[in-house]
Amino acid sequence: MGATAEFNNLSNSQRLEGLRIITEEAKKCGMTVCAHVSGDTPSETLANIREVENFGVDYIVLALLYYLESNEILLPILMR
């Protein structure tokens, strides 16, 4: 979860519940699951890793959760 920033509008427990459901359904279809487990704090992230291990995910994804005041900062980098 998180590719479109929905994680910012969900509580951590809602994120985990979504990951649990997605993992359960994906596994029924034989799909590989990569779970984005970054939390709002390092300790929350570590707890999320332990939690999703119980869901049976195949891989975990960690990404920094921060926002820029303006995406214009990224434009020169993206235009290379």
Buried (B, 14 or more C-beta within 10 A) or exposed (E): BBEEEEBEEBEBEEBBEBBBEBBEEBBEEEEEBEBBBBBBEEEBBEBBBEBBEEBEBEEBEEEEBEEEEEEEEEEEEEEE
